[in-house]
Amino acid sequence: MTPNKFSLNGKIKPITEATISIANIEYAYGFGVYETIRVIKRIPYFLNEHAKRLLISAKIIELGHKILADDIKKYVEELVKELDSNEAYNLKILLIGAKNPDDCLIYIFPSKPIFPEKKIKRDGVEVLTVQYERPFPNAKTLNMLQSYLAFRKAKINNCYDALAVDRNGGITEGTMTNFFLIKDKTIFTAPK
C-alpha cells in the first residue's frame, strides 16, 4: 500500500501535506506519545485498547490535551474508510504536546508493517542485549533514541533485534519486539 492520505486532528489530508514545523519544539524534544495499530481487511485491531493506552501514555508524561478516546477511534475509522484498502498495514498515531492543551496535534498515518518471515517462528533469530532503560517504561513516548541506537547496533552485528536489559539484569523488551518466554506452560514477561 502506498499511503496517499493521513489525518491531522481529525481532518483527512493528502500525505504530501504531512509535515511538522521545525519550530515545533515539543516534537523536536520528543514531547509526544504514539501507538501503532494493525489494520487487516479494513479492520483496526484492538482500537479501543490502543486509544486508551495512548491517553495513558500522555498522562504519564504529563502531556495535557483535549483528545478523548472516542475522538481517536473516530479519526482512525474515518481514515481507514478513506484509505479503502484490503491490504494489511499499520496506522501510526502521534499525539504531540504543546504549551496550550488546545494546540496539541494528533497525526494518524499509514505505514507498511514489517511481518516476520515464517522461518523465524520455526528457527528463532539472533539477538544481542544492550543495557538501557526507557525513562517512562509504561509510556510509548517519541523519545526513542536509545532504542534506535540499539536496533542499529543489532543490524550492524547481523542480529534481528536488540533486547533491552535493565539495571537488575532483567530483559524488558526488544527495540521493535515484545519479549516473553514460555517455561513449563507458564508465560514470563516484564512486570507491568
Sequence and secondary structure as in RCSB ss.txt:
>XXXX:A:sequence
MTPNKFSLNGKIKPITEATISIANIEYAYGFGVYETIRVIKRIPYFLNEHAKRLLISAKIIELGHKILADDIKKY
VEELVKELDSNEAYNLKILLIGAKNPDDCLIYIFPSKPIFPEKKIKRDGVEVLTVQYERPFPNAKTLNMLQSYLA
FRKAKINNCYDALAVDRNGGITEGTMTNFFLIKDKTIFTAPK
>XXXX:A:secstr
    EEEETTEEEEGGG    TT HHHHTT EEEEEEEEETTEETTHHHHHHHHHHHHHHTT      HHHHHHH
HHHHHHHH   S EEEEEEEE  SSGGG EEEEEEE      HHHHHH   EEEEE   SSTTS BS  HHHHHH
HHHHHHTT SEEEEE TTS EEEESSS  EEEETTEEEE   
